[in-house]
């Protein structure tokens, strides 16, 4: 299974950030070989004030 570089990640950000601003970078590695070592990232969908989390933030699947 993939292992994250940190046990827990957190970030604080200023209000009214520009669209596309970097908030946080996470990193995980997998000890498998080749294609099986590939790690892809995604957010679990949640809600913030009734709106989907994905309307506030996104994650780059290949880079975290």
C-alpha positions in Angstrom: 0.0 0.0 0.0 1.2 3.6 -0.6 2.9 5.3 2.4 2.5 9.1 2.9 5.6 11.1 3.7 3.7 12.7 6.7 1.2 11.1 9.0 -1.1 14.1 8.8 -1.2 17.2 6.6 -2.8 20.5 7.3 -2.8 23.9 5.7 -4.0 27.4 6.5 -4.8 29.8 3.7 -5.8 33.4 3.4 -9.3 34.3 2.5 -10.0 35.2 -1.2 -7.0 33.3 -2.7 -6.7 33.5 -6.4 -8.1 30.6 -8.4 -5.4 28.0 -8.9 -3.3 29.0 -5.9 -1.3 26.2 -4.4 -2.6 25.3 -0.9 -0.7 22.1 0.0 1.4 19.4 -1.5 1.3 15.8 -0.3 3.6 13.0 -1.1 3.2 9.2 -1.0 5.4 6.4 -2.3 4.6 2.7 -3.1 7.3 0.1 -2.8 6.0 -1.9 -5.7 7.7 -2.0 -9.1 6.8 -0.3 -12.4 3.1 0.5 -13.0 2.1 -1.0 -9.6 4.3 1.6 -7.9 2.3 4.5 -9.4 0.4 6.6 -6.9 -2.7 8.7 -7.9 -4.3 11.2 -5.6 -7.9 12.3 -5.2 -10.1 14.0 -2.7 -12.9 12.3 -1.0 -16.0 14.3 -1.8 -17.4 16.3 1.1 -19.5 19.4 1.5 -18.6 22.9 2.7 -21.5 25.1 3.6 -23.7 22.9 1.5 -21.5 23.1 -1.6 -19.4 20.2 -2.9 -15.7 20.4 -1.7 -14.6 20.1 -5.3 -16.1 23.6 -6.0 -13.5 25.0 -3.6 -10.4 22.9 -4.1 -9.0 20.3 -6.6 -6.0 17.9 -6.5 -3.6 17.0 -9.3 -4.0 13.3 -9.6 -0.5 12.6 -10.7 1.5 14.9 -8.4 -0.5 15.3 -5.2 
